[in-house]
Amino acid sequence: MNRSLIGSTLLLAALMLPAVAFAKPQVTIGVTAEKEITVVNQGKKSVKLVPATKITPNEVIVYTVHYANKGDETATNAVIEDPIPKGTVYLADGSASAPEPEFSIDHGKSYNKATLLSYEMKLPSGKAERRQATSSDYTNIRWTIKEIPAGSSGKLKFRVKVK
């Protein structure tokens, strides 16, 4: 009798294992690019976003990163990264979405807060000098979201100017 109870318990545990293994967060990400245009309506100017199908120098592009947790558990400390497109400069105007983003100046190898990013530059004299990175040095942007509950979604935004 004891053997059949152990066997039944092991069988039940084996049957439940796949359900436990599949109970996890599943975060999906999508990105849209829109350009800012100025519209004049009855003498009033306003900024409107339209799909960025054709871009020209000096235009401002707004990137929106859409995320969703399609899993059945909360995603914790979800990291969402996006490259800053070549030929553009990140606009450090405070318009990036919360939480506060971190930036990379080495194509995503390392990240830090904007105020802590620096690099070493070799001077003509051969001496090395540490310099504060600026928004034109940024190559990537990253956010860490503490929690994305199952079934929820959100979006993050940042702006760049086309060179």
C-alpha positions as CSV (number, residue, x, y, z in Angstrom):
1,M,0.0,0.0,0.0
2,N,2.8,2.4,0.9
3,R,4.4,1.7,-2.5
4,S,1.3,2.6,-4.4
5,L,1.0,5.9,-2.4
6,I,4.6,6.8,-3.3
7,G,4.0,5.8,-6.9
8,S,0.8,7.9,-7.1
9,T,2.6,10.9,-5.5
10,L,5.5,10.7,-7.9
11,L,3.1,10.4,-10.9
12,L,1.1,13.4,-9.7
13,A,4.3,15.4,-9.2
14,A,5.5,14.4,-12.7
15,L,2.1,15.5,-14.2
16,M,2.3,18.9,-12.3
17,L,5.9,19.6,-13.3
18,P,5.1,20.9,-16.8
19,A,2.5,23.3,-15.4
20,V,5.1,24.7,-13.0
21,A,7.7,25.0,-15.7
22,F,5.4,27.0,-18.0
23,A,4.3,29.4,-15.2
24,K,6.6,32.3,-16.1
25,P,6.6,35.9,-17.4
26,Q,6.8,36.4,-21.2
27,V,7.7,39.9,-22.1
28,T,7.2,41.0,-25.7
29,I,8.6,44.3,-27.2
30,G,7.8,46.4,-30.2
31,V,9.0,49.7,-31.4
32,T,7.4,52.5,-33.4
33,A,9.0,55.6,-34.9
34,E,7.1,58.8,-35.5
35,K,8.3,62.2,-36.5
36,E,7.2,65.5,-35.0
37,I,5.6,67.9,-37.3
38,T,4.3,71.4,-36.6
39,V,0.6,71.9,-37.5
40,V,-1.0,75.3,-37.7
41,N,-4.8,75.2,-37.1
42,Q,-6.7,78.5,-36.9
43,G,-3.5,80.4,-36.2
44,K,-2.4,78.1,-33.3
45,K,0.7,75.9,-33.6
46,S,0.8,72.4,-32.2
47,V,3.2,69.4,-32.6
48,K,1.7,66.3,-34.1
49,L,3.3,62.8,-34.4
50,V,3.1,61.1,-37.8
51,P,4.7,57.8,-39.0
52,A,8.4,58.3,-39.8
53,T,8.2,56.8,-43.3
54,K,10.5,59.5,-44.7
55,I,12.9,61.5,-42.7
56,T,15.2,64.4,-43.4
57,P,18.1,66.1,-41.5
58,N,17.1,68.1,-38.4
59,E,13.8,66.3,-37.9
60,V,12.9,65.0,-34.4
61,I,11.9,61.3,-34.2
62,V,10.0,59.9,-31.2
63,Y,10.7,56.2,-30.6
64,T,8.0,54.4,-28.5
65,V,9.0,51.1,-27.1
66,H,5.8,49.1,-26.4
67,Y,6.1,46.2,-23.9
68,A,3.6,43.6,-22.6
69,N,3.8,40.7,-20.3
70,K,1.9,37.9,-22.0
71,G,3.0,35.3,-19.4
72,D,1.2,34.2,-16.3
73,E,3.6,35.6,-13.7
74,T,5.0,39.0,-12.9
75,A,8.2,39.9,-14.6
76,T,10.6,41.5,-12.2
77,N,13.5,43.8,-13.0
78,A,12.7,43.6,-16.7
79,V,15.5,45.2,-18.8
80,I,14.5,46.9,-22.0
81,E,17.2,48.1,-24.3
82,D,17.1,49.9,-27.6
83,P,20.0,51.2,-29.8
84,I,20.0,54.9,-30.6
85,P,19.9,54.8,-34.4
86,K,23.0,55.7,-36.3
87,G,22.8,59.2,-37.9
88,T,20.8,60.5,-35.0
89,V,21.6,62.3,-31.7
90,Y,19.7,61.5,-28.5
91,L,17.8,64.6,-27.2
92,A,18.6,65.0,-23.5
93,D,15.6,67.2,-22.9
94,G,14.0,65.2,-20.1
95,S,11.4,63.7,-22.4
96,A,12.5,60.1,-21.9
97,S,9.9,58.0,-20.0
98,A,10.2,57.0,-16.4
99,P,11.8,55.0,-15.0
100,E,15.0,57.0,-15.5
101,P,17.0,55.5,-18.4
102,E,20.6,54.5,-18.4
103,F,22.8,55.0,-21.4
104,S,25.7,53.3,-23.1
105,I,28.6,54.9,-25.1
106,D,30.1,51.6,-26.1
107,H,27.3,50.0,-28.1
108,G,25.6,48.3,-25.2
109,K,28.6,46.7,-23.5
110,S,28.1,48.8,-20.3
111,Y,25.4,51.2,-19.1
112,N,25.2,54.0,-16.5
113,K,23.2,57.0,-15.6
114,A,23.9,60.0,-17.9
115,T,25.7,62.0,-15.2
116,L,28.1,59.1,-14.5
117,L,29.1,58.3,-18.1
118,S,32.6,59.3,-19.0
119,Y,35.4,58.2,-21.4
120,E,39.1,58.6,-21.7
121,M,40.5,60.7,-24.5
122,K,44.2,60.7,-25.5
123,L,45.5,64.3,-26.0
124,P,48.1,65.2,-28.6
125,S,50.6,65.3,-25.8
126,G,50.0,61.6,-25.2
127,K,48.4,62.3,-21.9
128,A,45.0,60.7,-21.2
129,E,42.1,62.9,-20.0
130,R,38.8,61.8,-18.6
131,R,35.8,63.5,-20.2
132,Q,32.1,63.6,-19.4
133,A,30.0,61.9,-22.1
134,T,27.3,64.0,-23.8
135,S,24.1,62.9,-25.4
136,S,25.8,62.9,-28.8
137,D,28.0,60.1,-27.5
138,Y,25.1,57.8,-26.5
139,T,24.8,54.6,-28.6
140,N,22.1,52.8,-26.6
141,I,19.4,53.4,-24.1
142,R,18.1,51.0,-21.4
143,W,15.3,51.0,-18.8
144,T,14.9,48.5,-15.9
145,I,11.3,48.1,-14.9
146,K,10.8,46.8,-11.4
147,E,7.6,44.9,-12.1
148,I,5.4,44.1,-15.1
149,P,2.4,42.2,-13.8
150,A,1.0,39.3,-15.9
151,G,-1.3,40.6,-18.6
152,S,-0.2,44.2,-18.3
153,S,1.6,46.5,-20.8
154,G,3.2,49.8,-21.0
155,K,5.4,52.1,-23.2
156,L,8.6,54.0,-23.0
157,K,9.6,56.9,-25.2
158,F,12.7,58.8,-26.2
159,R,13.5,61.4,-28.8
160,V,16.3,61.8,-31.3
161,K,17.3,64.4,-33.8
162,V,18.4,63.3,-37.3
163,K,21.9,64.6,-38.2
